């Protein structure tokens, strides 16, 4: 609905905007030695903001401001509501092993399968690991692959004819997706820290 009302406009003239920004910066640089100057003037900042607004399309601006809310709040609520996930204690009664098996398949099986296949391909000489990323980064990306919702629920719906089993499978998929997201984010953060320490 929101996309229907996003205005369109022709692409910005980059050469003209670059020349305008350069003239503003040169004008500010000419006053840089003044005693009371501690940075760009307010009119210069406003002019640069106007240039930035002209460079960024309305759709990109909307995506920048609403993207996080949509991705991390609206979309998960929409998915949960449409998936019909019933979170109740009696749903899991007698189905502990089923929940553990589904969670283990997503949280452990998918990452181990991806990482193991990649390592085997490199070991056999079928593929080459680029030097730009580490095995820890690949492990983090593999862990993120455990986030499953639509396709996981579809497969669970085909596999479990009993409504109670299917309800427990939904909770398992939801819990495993959260665990996979946390595990993947943690591994990627650890890889980033290790890279930063090595660079320092």
C-alpha positions as CSV (number, residue, x, y, z in Angstrom):
1,X,0.0,0.0,0.0
2,X,2.8,2.4,0.9
3,X,4.7,1.7,-2.3
4,X,1.7,2.9,-4.3
5,X,2.1,6.4,-2.9
6,X,5.9,6.8,-3.3
7,X,6.5,9.7,-5.7
8,X,8.8,9.2,-8.7
9,X,11.2,11.7,-10.2
10,X,14.0,11.7,-12.8
11,X,17.5,10.7,-11.7
12,X,19.6,13.4,-10.2
13,X,22.2,15.3,-12.3
14,X,25.3,14.0,-10.5
15,X,27.7,16.3,-12.3
16,X,25.7,19.4,-11.3
17,X,25.3,18.3,-7.8
18,X,29.0,17.4,-7.4
19,X,30.0,20.8,-8.7
20,X,27.5,22.5,-6.3
21,X,28.9,20.4,-3.4
22,X,32.5,21.3,-4.3
23,X,31.7,25.0,-4.5
24,X,30.1,24.8,-1.0
25,X,33.1,23.0,0.5
26,X,35.6,25.3,-1.2
27,X,33.7,28.3,0.2
28,X,33.8,26.8,3.7
29,X,37.5,26.0,3.4
30,X,38.2,29.6,2.6
31,X,36.8,30.6,6.0
32,X,38.5,27.7,7.8
33,X,41.2,29.9,9.4
34,X,38.7,32.2,11.2
35,X,38.9,32.2,15.0
36,X,35.2,31.7,15.6
37,X,34.8,28.9,13.0
38,X,34.7,25.4,14.5
39,X,33.2,23.6,11.5
40,X,30.9,24.1,8.5
41,X,28.3,26.9,8.8
42,X,24.6,26.2,9.2
43,X,23.7,27.4,5.6
44,X,26.4,25.1,4.2
45,X,25.1,22.1,6.1
46,X,21.6,22.8,5.0
47,X,22.8,23.1,1.4
48,X,24.6,19.8,1.6
49,X,21.5,18.2,3.2
50,X,19.5,19.4,0.2
51,X,22.0,17.9,-2.2
52,X,21.8,14.6,-0.2
53,X,18.0,14.7,-0.4
54,X,18.2,15.2,-4.1
55,X,20.6,12.3,-4.5
56,X,18.5,9.9,-2.5
57,X,15.3,8.8,-4.2
58,X,12.0,8.8,-2.2
59,X,11.9,5.0,-2.3
60,X,15.4,4.7,-0.9
61,X,14.6,7.2,1.8
62,X,11.5,5.3,2.8
63,X,13.5,2.0,2.8
64,X,16.2,3.6,5.0
65,X,13.7,4.8,7.6
66,X,11.1,2.0,7.5
67,X,13.3,-0.9,6.6
68,X,14.3,-1.9,10.1
69,X,10.8,-1.6,11.5
70,X,9.4,-3.6,8.6
71,X,12.1,-6.3,8.8
72,X,12.4,-6.8,12.5
73,X,8.9,-6.0,13.8
74,X,6.1,-6.0,11.1
75,X,7.4,-9.0,9.1
76,X,7.9,-11.4,12.0
77,X,4.5,-10.5,13.5
78,X,2.9,-11.0,10.0
79,X,4.7,-14.3,9.6
80,X,3.7,-15.6,13.1
81,X,0.1,-14.5,12.6
82,X,-0.2,-16.2,9.2
83,X,1.7,-19.3,10.3
84,X,-0.8,-19.8,13.2
85,X,1.9,-20.6,15.7
86,X,0.2,-21.7,18.9
87,X,2.5,-21.2,21.9
88,X,1.0,-23.3,24.7
89,X,2.5,-25.8,27.2
90,X,0.2,-28.6,26.3
91,X,1.3,-28.5,22.6
92,X,4.7,-29.8,23.5
93,X,3.5,-32.5,25.8
94,X,4.9,-35.9,24.8
95,X,6.6,-34.3,21.7
96,X,9.9,-33.3,23.3
97,X,12.0,-35.6,21.0
98,X,10.2,-34.3,17.9
99,X,10.9,-30.7,18.9
100,X,14.6,-31.5,19.6
101,X,15.0,-33.4,16.3
102,X,13.6,-30.5,14.3
103,X,15.7,-27.9,16.2
104,X,18.8,-30.0,15.9
105,X,18.3,-30.3,12.1
106,X,18.1,-26.6,11.7
107,X,20.6,-25.4,14.3
108,X,23.2,-28.1,13.8
109,X,22.4,-30.1,10.7
110,X,22.3,-27.3,8.2
111,X,25.5,-25.5,9.3
112,X,27.4,-28.7,9.6
113,X,26.2,-29.8,6.2
114,X,27.2,-26.6,4.5
115,X,30.5,-26.2,6.3
116,X,31.4,-29.8,5.8
117,X,30.5,-29.8,2.1
118,X,32.6,-26.6,1.6
119,X,35.5,-28.1,3.5
120,X,35.3,-31.3,1.6
121,X,35.2,-29.5,-1.8
122,X,38.3,-27.5,-0.8
123,X,40.1,-30.6,0.4
124,X,39.4,-32.5,-2.8
125,X,40.4,-29.6,-4.9
126,X,37.0,-29.1,-6.5
127,X,36.7,-25.6,-5.1
128,X,39.1,-22.9,-3.7
129,X,38.4,-20.9,-0.6
130,X,38.9,-17.2,-1.3
131,X,41.4,-15.6,1.0
132,X,39.0,-12.7,1.7
133,X,37.0,-14.6,4.2
134,X,37.8,-17.1,7.0
135,X,36.3,-20.4,7.9
136,X,34.8,-18.8,11.0
137,X,32.9,-16.4,8.7
138,X,31.7,-19.3,6.6
139,X,30.6,-21.0,9.8
140,X,28.6,-17.9,10.8
141,X,27.0,-17.8,7.4
142,X,26.2,-21.5,7.6
143,X,24.6,-21.0,11.0
144,X,22.4,-18.3,9.6
145,X,21.1,-20.8,7.0
146,X,19.4,-22.5,9.9
147,X,16.8,-19.7,9.9
148,X,13.9,-21.3,8.3
149,X,10.2,-20.4,8.2
150,X,8.1,-20.7,5.1
151,X,9.8,-23.7,3.5
152,X,10.4,-25.4,6.9
153,X,6.7,-25.0,7.8
154,X,5.7,-26.3,4.3
155,X,7.8,-29.4,4.8
156,X,6.5,-29.9,8.3
157,X,3.0,-29.6,7.0
158,X,3.7,-32.4,4.5
159,X,5.5,-34.6,7.0
160,X,3.1,-34.4,10.0
161,X,-0.5,-35.2,9.4
162,X,-1.4,-34.9,13.1
163,X,-2.4,-31.3,14.0
164,X,-0.7,-31.6,17.4
165,X,2.6,-32.7,15.8
166,X,2.4,-29.9,13.2
167,X,1.8,-27.4,16.0
168,X,4.9,-28.6,17.9
169,X,6.9,-28.5,14.7
170,X,5.9,-24.9,14.2
171,X,7.2,-24.0,17.6
172,X,10.4,-26.0,17.0
173,X,11.0,-24.2,13.7
174,X,10.4,-20.8,15.3
175,X,12.7,-21.5,18.3
176,X,15.4,-23.0,16.0
177,X,15.3,-19.9,13.8
178,X,16.0,-17.7,16.8
179,X,18.8,-19.9,18.0
180,X,20.3,-20.0,14.5
181,X,20.2,-16.2,14.2
182,X,21.9,-15.7,17.5
183,X,24.5,-18.4,16.8
184,X,25.3,-17.0,13.3
185,X,25.4,-13.4,14.6
186,X,27.8,-14.5,17.4
187,X,30.1,-16.3,15.0
188,X,30.2,-13.4,12.6
189,X,30.9,-10.9,15.4
190,X,33.7,-13.1,16.7
191,X,35.2,-13.3,13.2
192,X,35.0,-9.5,12.9
193,X,36.7,-9.1,16.2
194,X,39.4,-11.5,15.2
195,X,39.9,-9.6,11.9
196,X,40.1,-6.3,13.8
197,X,42.7,-7.6,16.2
198,X,44.8,-9.0,13.4
199,X,44.6,-5.7,11.5
200,X,45.7,-3.8,14.6
